């Protein structure tokens, strides 16, 4: 990566695992205000020759402190900014205006540790986008739990229920206190009807991620089948 000419410029590590920059400090401060840069975002400066979390940088601490105080004072009336929504991987390429409209169709939820967000077998009517925290998908056989996968910030789950409203295939439980955005099937139908220019890129991004997951699952199944076949040949 080519370093900027100025030691006062910054690179930011995005949620898509790519660096962005160089940008000067005023732009970085604007990104903090828009919640495109969060306390745990990795930032690189030439002067320090190292990556560090934004909240650990002396020149940025005051901006995160002000942001925290504002959120604490207005937590009962949260207005999601485009920058906050862009932390969700499938929303990263949507425009600010589109994200601002999408926010009107999302329900903000704060969940305590060990909360059961969805239950296996129950009818599904919403998907969830994860802003912070960690959740796990599990199945229960008697008292035994099998963990299927773990979700973190930027991930989403429950999307199939938007299309078929079928039963949930697993429980999803919070491992720690978490913050999620809920998009109901009814809200998606209204979004598609009232704002197709917002619904289209959202559905396209969701479909691309679903396709990638299916391909990854197929590869895993192929490897398992090959290993099983090889073990059979050895006998």
N, C-alpha and C positions, 0 to 999 in steps of 0.2 A: 504494500500500500504506500503510495507516495505521500509524504508528509507535507503539510501546508507551509507556505513561506513564513507565515506569522506564527510566533509561539503562543499568541493569544487566541488562536482558533481551536475548534473542538471537533472531534468525531464522535458520533453517537451510534451505539450498537442497537439496531432495530429489532423488533419482535420477529422479523423474517430472517434473522441471523445474518444480516448484512450491515456494513458500516455506512453511515450517512455523514456527509460533510465534505470539506471543512465549513464550519459556521462560526461566526463571531459570538461573543458573549450575549449581546442584546437579542439575537435570534434564539439562542439557547434559553434565555429567560422567557421569551414569548412561548416557546415550546413547553416550558414548565407550566406556564399559565394555562395553556391549551390542553395540558395533561398528555401531551405527546411524549414528554420526558417525565418519568416517575422517579421516586427516590431510589429504586433499585435498578434503574437504567444504567448501563455501563457507558462511561464517557472517557475518551482519550484526549490528552493534551500533550503537545510536543515538549513543553517545558518539563513535565513530569515523566515523560517517556514511559507511561504505563496507563493501563485501563483501571478505573476505579468507579465505585458506585456514585451516582450523582449526589446523593445525600451526604456523602463523606467529603465532598469538595468544599473547602471553606468559602469560596466565592458564591456558592449556590445554596448554602444552608439557610440563609435568611429567607430565600424565596420559598423553600419548602415549608419553613416554619409559618410563614404568612398564609400559605395555601392550606396547611393543616388547621390553623385557627379558623379560617373561613369555612372550611368543610364542617368542622365541629359545630360552628354556630348555625349552620344552615342544613344540617343533616336530615331534618324532617321535610325538607323541600328541595331535594337534589335535582339539579338540572344537568343532565349528562352533556358534556362537551364533546365535539367531534374527536378531539385528541384522546379522550378516555375510551371512546368506542373503538378507535383505531388500534387499541391494545389487543382487541380480538382479531386473530389472524385472518379470518375470512372477511373482515371489514377493512383491512389495512389499505386496500387500493381504492376504496370508495371516496368520493369527493366530500368536502366538509358540508356542503349544502345537503347532500344526500344523507349523510350521517345525522345532521341536525333534524331532518324530517323523520328518519328512522327512530330516533330517540323517543318521539312521541308515541310510538307503538310498543315500547319496551317497559317492563315493570322491574324496578330496582328492588332487590331482595338481599337483606343481610341475614346470614345463616350462622347459627352457633355450631360448635364442634359436635359431631355425632348426630347431626340432624339428618333424617331420611328425606331426601328431596323427592325421589320417585320410588315406587314400590313395584317389584316384579309382579306381573300379572294384572296390574291395574290399568284401566284404559288411559292412553296417553293423549294429551291435548296441548302440549307445549314443548318447546326446546329451551335450553338454557345456555347462556354465554357467560364464561367465567372471567370476572375482572380481577379477583384476588382469592388467595387461599388454595386449598387442595381438596379434591373429592375422589372417591373410588367407586367403581362399578363392581358389584359383587353378586354372587348367587349363593343361596343358603340350602344346604342339604342337611336336614335335621338342625343340629347346633353347629355344624361345620361351615365355615365361610370360605369361599373360593373367590379370590380377587381376580377380576378379568382385566382391568386396566385402571390407570390413575390419570386424573385430569388436573391440569394446572392453569394458571392465568393465560388467557389467549385461546384456550380450548373451548369446545362446545359439545353438548350431548343432547340426546332426546329428539334429534331432528326428524327421524322417521315418523314420529307421531303427528307431525304437521301435515303429512300427506295421506296416511292411512288410518290415523287415530286408533291403531291397534294396541294390544296390551304391551306393557313395558317388558322388555326381555331380561331386565336385571334391576336390582336395587341400585340407587346411587346415594352414597352417604358422605357427609363432610368429614374429612380427617382433621381439619382445623377450622376455626372461624373463617367463613368465606363470604364473598360478595358475588352475586350473580345477577344476570339480566334475564328475565323470562319473556319469551315471545310466544303467545298463545296462538293456536290454530285460527281462532276467530280474528285476532289482531292481524295475522298474516293475510287472511282473506280480505280484510278491510284495506290493508296496505296495498295489495295487488289491485284492488278495485279503484282506490283513490289515488295512488301514486305508483303506477307501473314503472316509471323511470327509476324509482328507488328499489322496488321489489325485484326488478330484473337482475341488476348486478348482485344483489344479495343472494338470490336463488342460484345464480351462475357460480358464485364463489362457493356456496354450500355444496353444490353438485360436484365441483372440482375436488373438494376435500373428500367427499364421500367416495368418488371414483378412486382417489389415491388410497383411501383406507381399504377398499375392496381389493385393489391390486396387491397391496401389502399383505392382506389376509390370504389371498390366493398363492402368493409366493411362499408364505409360511406353511400352508397346507401342502404345497408341492414338495417342499423340503422334508416335511414329516413323512409324506408318502414315499419319497425316495429313500429315506432312512429306514422306514419299515420294510420296504422292498429289499434293501441291501441286507438287513438283518435276517430276513427270510432266506435269502440266497446263501448266507453263511451257514445256515442250518442244513 
